[in-house]
Amino acid sequence: MRADGFVGAQALHSQLAAAGSPVGLSTVYRTLAGLAGVGRADVVRDTSGERLFRYRPGPEHRHYLICTECGLSRPVDSGPVEEWADTVAQTSGFANVRHTVELSGVCPDCGRQ
């Protein structure tokens, strides 16, 4: 919950271990997957395919633009994506439709370097 931005399970485990927590890596993976499963964490993949997690304080589903250089993440207006997904669900007859949209690029600070 206190992580700044998205974090991978291994990086989070390392942070917890450095702070003296005895929690195991498998517990970190299970907890993050559980939080994502109940909608309390957003999940994206980095350029290597690793799943990164960010705590979601409310029930609102969000999308992010993530810098491929430094990992900076910024929420984006995802209204059009949500409307499109709702329309697809309604017109297809499918129920419980979920979607994943991942946006990445180079942030202004990294772009200047």
Secondary structure, DSSP 8 states (H G I E B T S, - for coil): ---SS-EEHHHHHHHHHHTT----HHHHHHHHHHHHHTTSEEEEE-TT--EEEEE-SSS---EEEEETTT--EEEE--HHHHHHHHHHHHHHT-SS------EEE--HHHHH-
